[in-house]
């Protein structure tokens, strides 16, 4: 068994702390300073986000939103675009299932990664 006190765990802003990672999921704690945002983005996995501390607003690309403090939990489908805004200094627990999700660069073979890098380099040279 592993356990963590999410409220007292030392986590630096802009430096997510991976608590646990296995092929069936990953748990991450992150600290977002007051007034800062994680702009529009997506992840390859299903994402559950729990507000541990602070006041946060979540906005999905389809116009849905949710906001609240400690205890609020939101869920995003794999690939669902969303943004996160910390209305006060906030701590979040992020659970990603499965890890890594389909299409995540971590699931690519070395040959696939080399192809992607080559295409990116070719694109920059155009």
N, C-alpha and C positions, 0 to 999 in steps of 0.2 A: 504494500500500500504506500502511496505517496500522498502528501497533503501540503497545502499552501495556505497561508493567511493572505488573501488577496488585498486586504486593506493596508497591511504593514510591509508587504514585500517591497524591496527597494527596486524601483523601476525608473530609469531616466527618461525624460521627455525625448521623443524621436528615436528611442531605442527599445523596440518591442522585446519582451523577454519570453522566450519559448519555454513553457513549463513542461510540456510533454509532447513527444512526437513519435508516431508509429504509423504503420501503413493504413490503419483504420481511422486515424484522426490526429489533429494537432490542436493544442491549447496554447494560447498566447495572451499575455497581458500587455496592454499598452497604455501609456500616459499621454494625454493630449492637453497642452496648456490652454488656459482660458482664451477664447476668441479665435483659436486656430481650427483648421478644418483638414480633413482628408477629402480632397476634391473628388469629383466624379471618377469612379473606378469600379472594377469588378474583380472577382476572384473565380478560379475554376471550380472551387468546392462549394458545397452548401455551407453557409456561414450563419452561426448563431452568435449574437453579440449581447452580452449582459453588461449593463452599467453597474459597476462596483461602487463608484463614487463620482460625484459631480452632477452636471446637468447637460444633457446631450440632445441634439436634434439629428434625426436620420431622415434623409430624403432619397426616395427611389426615383429612377428615371421616368417611371410611369406617372409621377405626380403624387404618389402616396407619401405620407410623412408620419413620423412618430417622434415624440419628445418626452423626456422625463429624466428622473434621477435614479438613485440606487434602487435596483430591483427591476428596472425596465429591461425586457429582453425583446430583441427583434430577430427576424430570420430572413435571410436572402437566399433565393434559389441560386444554383450554380450559374455564373455568368450574368447575374442580375446587376445592372449598373446602379450605383448609389453613392451618396456623399454623407459625411459625418461632420457635424460642427459641434465643438465644445463651447457651450455657453458659459461654463465655469471650468476650472481645472478639473479634468475628468480622467477616471481610470476605467478601462474596459477589459472584459474577458472575451476573447474571440475564440470560438471553437469551429474548426474547419473539418468537414467530413466529406469524403474520405481524404486522406492525405498521401500523396498529392492527387488532386482531382484530374479528371480526363482533360487532356490538352495542356496541363501545367508543364512548363519547361523541365521540371524534375522528372517527368515521365518519358522524356525523349531519349532516344539512343544517342550515343556519341556521334554517329554518322549523321543523324537528323540535326543535331546541334551544329555540326560543321556546315551542313547545307544551309541552315538558317543564317549562320554568321557570314557565309560566302555571299548569299543573296543580299544581306544587309550591306556588306562592303560594296558589292556591285551597284546597289541603289545609291550609295553615297557618292560613287564615282561618276554617276551619270550627269 
